[in-house]
Amino acid sequence: MSIQTISASSLYKELVDERIRGLHQEAAEHSVASRVRSVQKARRQAERATARLRAALARA
């Protein structure tokens, strides 16, 4: 192998590794965003349930 081939191979491997790290980071960010949306949805559901309970208690 020539030095140029080794350099190109090393550069290619570095680019691939960087892309893999980027994809892992994107996946982690997506996971956090998904959990945030789930918590927000659960909070809205709890607020609606609380409102329904208060309304039912007010009618009683």
JOLINNOR-V614772 format. One record per helix or strand of 2 or more residues. SS is the DSSP state (H for helix, E for strand). FROM is the first residue (numbers start at 1). TO is the last residue. If there is no record, write none. Layout:
ss->SS from->FROM to->TO
ss->SS from->FROM to->TO
//
This chain:
ss->H from->3 to->59
//
